[in-house]
Amino acid sequence: MLAFTLVAAVTAATTGALTFREARTGVLQQSQDAVIQQLRTQVGRLAPDLAFPPDRAALARFAQDVAGSEPSGTWRVLAAYGTLSATSVPGDRFTELTPAVRAAVGSSLATVFQRVAVGDRTALVVGMSVAFADAPTRGVYASGVQVFLTVPQTTERAYVDALVTAAERAAVPALTLAVLLALLAARGVLRPVRALRHATRSIAEGRLDTRLAVDGSDELADLSHTFNETAAALEKSVAELRGMEARARRFAADVSHELRTPLAAMSAVTDVLDEDAARLDPDTATAVRLISEETVKLARLVDDLLEISRFDAGAAVLHLDEIDLAESLRRSLDARAWAGLVDCDLPPPGALRGRVDPRRLDVVVANLVGNALRHGARPVALRLYDGGEPGGARLAVIEVLDSGPGIPDDVLPQVFERFYKSDAARTRTEGSGLGLAITAENVRVHGGTVRAANRPGGGAVFTVRLPLPADEPPAEDR
């Protein structure tokens, strides 16, 4: 709108200026032609009665007669012959006459004119020579008498001032009309642009069924049509991807569920075989133990896959209970016989309590400590403290530290991804590659965060932050 208004203003100003210039030139040209024509007529009528050679008195009468031929009495005339000169008004110094006009009249028989500014007013000065015709030679010759006329251009100045006033008055309606046109044009252009912006924002927020109304056949209508086609293609692609993802999750869950029954039978068989392994020959005993170990790993993998499928399906439910967090961490270590392998820095009993899901907290601690024992180096430390601000919400902070080589910088961003292993050659390990991913999901459903980093002195540190609301438990993730 601003650009449109500026263009309209410049156009109006330019048009006004050009119109004013042409009108001013026309007014002045018409006035000038009329004065010159009238002067020629009067000089031609009075010149035959002028005695020749004229004296000063004759020149004065001639000048008065020429000036008196103008009814308004605005003419002032100077008549000159050689060194003699006389004016229509006695004592008039005829200051408007310039040497240039006098020289031009003396060197030519043509009528010359010049506009002269005197103070704040303008006058038209006209000069001409009185000539006579020689019939035998058919020539025109200068008589030596020169006539100069000065006319104040008061009327023309009034006309010009009226033009300026009219131009100024016309500029305001023109600019107002330009602003109205700019508003209409801007509205017509910006309405579909705003609609496109809102639709794009709606798409970004996940409402893929958003469409634009297509009106007209201009470029904006083509753009709206293209947007609708793009949105439809995007909706179709996302629907296909979501369907594929849902089928993949269902497949993993179904496979894991179906594997549980045969794995239970296999586990029972391997337990019996483990009891009899001591009475078997060495090769058979080794094979039995290998089968038993791999069956345990497969069972753990199936359990982890089932747990991940619950998170993906949004079926993970928190069963909250008010517990002593330090005591819960001690029980997790004792249940796995890790108490002597881990240095604990825990608050005294009852010092830090909160509403959490004990089973999921146990999974978090078991995965982090087990990961530190398997892939780090001793000593491994477990810390628990209240990390909330004084007077603010309580925050339980759990840290698991090891003294191993640490985690490579290029691996840190991926440590919580599923099935990610930093060593590509390490294809067979005790873990399933899902432990840290399950840990991150369990922390997330509690409304907390988990972070992996390297210690300045060497080793890795995993930090879990769990909010502990004072009155209300965290919302259950379903």
N, C-alpha and C positions, 0 to 999 in steps of 0.2 A: 504494500500500500504506500509506503514511504517512497519507494522508487517511482511508482506510478505518479504520485503527487509531485515529485521533483520534476519528472519529465513534463507533466502537464504545466507546471509553473514556468519552466524554462520555455516551453512552447508558447504559452500565453504571453510571456514577457517578450520573446523574440518577435512574435506576430504583432504585438502592440507597438514595439519599437519600429519595425519595418513599416507598419501602417502609418504611424506617426510621421516617420521620415518622408514617406511618399505624399502624405496629406500636406505636410509643411512645405515641401518642395512645390506642390501644386498651387497652394495658396500664394506663396511668394512669386512663383512664375507668372501666375495670372495677374497679380498686382503689378509686377514689373513690366509685363507686356502692355498692360493697359496704360501705364504712365508713359512709356516710351512712345507708344502710338499716338497718345494725346499730345505729347511734346512735339513730335514731328508735325502733326497736323497744325498746331498753333504757330510753330516757327514758319512752316510753309505758307501759312495765311498772312502772317505779319511781316515777313522778311521783305516782300516787294516795297513796302512803305518806308523801309529804313533807308535814310539818306546815306550815300556812300561817297567818300569815306565818312564814317560816322564820327561824331565827337562824343564827349562824355555824356552830355545831356541827351543826345539821341540814343545812346546805349542804355541810359537809365530808363527813358520812356519805353524802349523796346523790352527791357527786362520787366518793367511793371505791367506792360500789356500782356506778356506771356504769362506772368504769375497770376494776373487777374482773370485769365481764362478758366481757372479752376474754381468752381463755385464754393468749395469748402474753405478756400483761403489757406491751404496748408503748403502751397508751393512757395519756395524761395528760389529766385533766379538770379544768376550772375551772367552778364554779357560782357565779352572782352573783345578788343580789337587791338592787336599789337600790345603796346604798353598801357593802353587805356582799358578801364574796366568799371562797371557800375552794377549795383545790385538793386533788386526790387524793393528791398527794405534799406533805407539810408543807414549807413554805419554798420551794416551787417558784414562781419569779417569772414563769413562763409568758411568756418573752420572744418566743415566736413569734406571739403574738396582736398583730395590728396594729390601729390605730384604725379603719381602714376596715372591717374585719370587725365590730368592736364596734358601729360606727355602723350598718352594714347590718342587724345582728340587732336593734338597738333600734328600727329604723324599719319592720320588716316581720316577718311571721310565717313567711316562707319560710326554708328552710335554705340557708345560704350557705357557700361554701368558698373557700379560697385556698391556693396552694402557695407556701411561704416558704423561701428559701434561708438557711441559717444556717451560715456558714463553708463547708465543703466538702460539706455534707449538705443534703438537702431534706426538708421536713416538710409534711404536709397538715393545715391548720387548718380545722375545721368548726364553725360556730356556729348555734344555733337557740334559739328562745324556747319555753318550756313554756306551752302554751295549755290552756284548759279550755272545755268546751262547755256552753252554756246551753240546756237542753232546751226550755223554753217558747218561747224566741225562735229556737231552732235556729241560734244564732250561735256563733262561735268567738272567744274573747277571750284576750288575753295575760295571763298570771298575774303577769308582772313578773320571773319566774325565767328566767335565761338560762344556757345550757350551752355551753361551748366545749371542743372536743376537739382535741388535736394528736397526730398519728401519724407517726413517722419512716418515710420511704419507702425503707428500706434494701433490701427485697426487690424493689421496683419498679426501683430503681437497678441492682440486679444483673441484672434482666431486660433493661434497656436496654443495659447494658454487654455482655451476651451477644449482643444484636442487632448492636451495633457490630462485635464480633469476628466474628460470622458474616458480616456484610456485607463486611468486609475480606477474609476468607478466600474468599468467593465471587468477589470482584473479580479475583483472580489467575487462576483458571481461565477466567473470562469474557474477560479480556483475551487470554489465551493462545489461546483459541478464536477470538477476533476476529482475531488475527495470522495464524493458520492459514487462516482464511477469506479474509483479505486476500491472503495469498500465492497461494492457489488462484485467486482472482479476478484478481489482477494477472498471474499466469501465463497464464490463459486469454485475457486481453486483449492482453498484450504479445507473446505468441508470434506471432500473425499480424502485429502491427505490426513486430516485428523482421524477419519474413520479407519484409514489404513494403519495409522499409528496405534490406535486402540486394538485393532484386530491383531497386529503383530505382537503387542504386549499380551493379549489374551492367549495367543499361540505359545508364547514363551512361558506363560503360567501353566501350560498343560492342557488348555481347552482346545484340542485339535479339531473340533467340529466347527470352529469359528469360520464364518464366511462373510464376504462383502456383497452388498447389493450393487449390481452393475446397471448403471443408468447411462444412456447415451452411447456414442461411438467415438469419443475422442480418446486422446492418449491416456487420460486418467481412467477411463472405462476399460481400456486395454490392460492397464496396470492392475486394476481390480480383478479382471478376468484371469490374468496370469497368477495373481496372488491366490485366488480360489483354486486354481488348478494345482499350484504348489502345495497349498494346505491339504487338499484332498490326497495328493500323492504322499505327503508326509504322514497323514493320518493312516493311510493304508499300510505304509512301511512300518510305522510304529506298532500298529495292530498286529502285523505279521511277526515282528520281533517279540512283542509281548506274548503272543501265542507260542512262539518257539521257546521262549524262556520258561513259560508256564509248563509246557510239555517236558522240557528238560528237567525242571524241578520235580515234576510228578514222576518222571522216569527214575530219577535218582532216589526219590523217596520210596517208590514201589519196589525197585531193585533191592534197596537196603532192607525194606521190610520183609521181602520174600527170602532174603539171605539169612535172616535171623533164625528161622526154624532149623534149616540144615546146619547152621553154625553151632546151634545149641547141641545138636546131636553129635557133631564133630568134636566139640569141646568135651562132652561127656566121654566119648571114646578116647580122646587123647589123655584125659585124666586117668583112665584105666591103664592105658599104655604106659604113662609115666610111672605108675606104681610098679609095673612089671619090667621097666627098662633095666633095672639092675640085674635081672635074671636072664637077659637076652645077650646075644653075642655083641661085641663092640660095634660092628657096622650097623646092625639092626637097631641097637640102642641109640646110636647117633642119628639115624634116620627118624626114629620115633621122637626124639627130643626136637629135631628140626621141624617136624610136622606140628608138634605141640606149640612151638614158638610162633610159627607162621599162622597157626589157627588163632592164637591169642591176638596177634597183630591184625588179622583180618576181622576178628570180632570187634576190636577197638575201632577199626576204620569204619565198619558198618554203623557202630554207635555214633561216631562223629558225623557220618553222612546223614543219619537220621536227625541229629541235633541241628545241623546246618539247614536241612530241608524245613524244619520247624521255623527257624528264623526267616527263611525265604518266603514261607507261606504266611508269615505274620501270626503264627500260632504259638509263639513263645510267650508263656505266662509267668509273671512273677508271683511267687508265694512268699510274701513278706512276713518277717518275724523280728521282734525286738531281741537282739542278741548282743553279747559282749564280743566285739570284733576281734580283740586280741586272743580270747579263748578260742574263737572259731579258727583263727589262723594256726594256733597250736595244735588243735585236733586234726587239721588238714595235714600237718607235718607228721604227727604221730601215726596217723592212719597209713602212711606210706613209709614209715621207718626212716624219715629224713631229719628227725630232731637232732641227731648227732652230726649231720652233715651240713647244717645250715646255722649260721650265727643269727640269732634273733634279737632284735631291738624293738620290743613291744611295750606299750604302756601297762601299768599295773591293772589287775582285774577290776572291772567296773568303771575304769576311767574313760573309756571310749565305747559307747553303745550306740546302736542305730538300727533302723528298720531296713533290712536287706533280705534277699533270698539266700538262705544259708547254702543250699545246694549249688547255686550258681557262683557264689563267692568261693566255695571250695574248688569248683572247676577252674576259676581264675587263678587262684593261688597254686593249685596243682600244676597247671600248664606252665605258668611263669617259672616256678621253682624247678620243675622237671626240665624245662628248656635250658635253664642256667646250669643245672648239673650235667646235662648231656653235652651241650655245645660250648659251655664256658669252662671255667676252671675254678677250683676251690682256692680260697674260701668264698662261699656264697652267703650273702647276707639278706635278711628279710626285715624290713622296717615298717612300722605303722605309727602314724601320728595324725593329730588334728591340724589340717592345713587351712582352716577357715580364718578369715580376718576377725580381729577382736570386735565383738559386738555384732558380727554378721552371721551369715549362715554357716553351719558346721560342715566340714569337708574332711572325709577320711582319705588319707593319702597312704597308699601301699607302694613300697619300693622293693624291687628284687635286683640285687647287684651281684655280679660275678667278677672274677679276676682273670678272665680269659683274654683273647686277642681283641675282643670287641667286634663290632659289626661294620663291615665295609660301608663307606659312605654311599656307594651306589646301590646298596642293598637296603639301607634304612627305610626308604619310602615304600618298599614292597614287603616288609617283614610280616605284615598282618594280612597279606593276600593269601587266598586259598591255594594250597598245594605248592606254594612258592618255596624253593630251596636255593640258598645262596650258592651252593656248590653243585654245578650241573652233573659232575661225575658221581656225586653221592646219591645214587638212585635208590638205594635200599638203606633205610634207616629204621630205627625203632619207632619213630613217630609217623603219623599219617600225613603230615603237612597241613593239617587243619586245626591244630591246637591253638595257635595264636589267633587265627580267624575266629574260632569259637570264643576265645577270651575277649576279643574286641566286641563281639556281638553281645556277650553277657554284660560287659561293662556298659555298652550303649543302652540296653534295656533298663539299666538302673539310672540312666540319665548322666552317666559319667564319661570320662575320657581315659584312654590309655596311650602312652607315648613311649617310644624306644629311642635311646640315645647312647652315646659312648661317654664313659667317664674320663676326665682329664688325666687321671693316673693310669688308665688302662682298664679294659673290661667294659661290659655293657650294663646298662641300667634300664629297667622297665618301670614306669611310673603310672600307677592307677589312681585316679581321683574320683571318689564317689561322693555325691552330695548326700547329706543326712538331714532331711527336713525335720524341723522341730516338732511340728504338729501333724502334717499330712505326709503320707508315704508317697514316693514317686508314682506317677501314673503307670499303670500296667501297659505293656506293649503287646498289642493283639494283632 
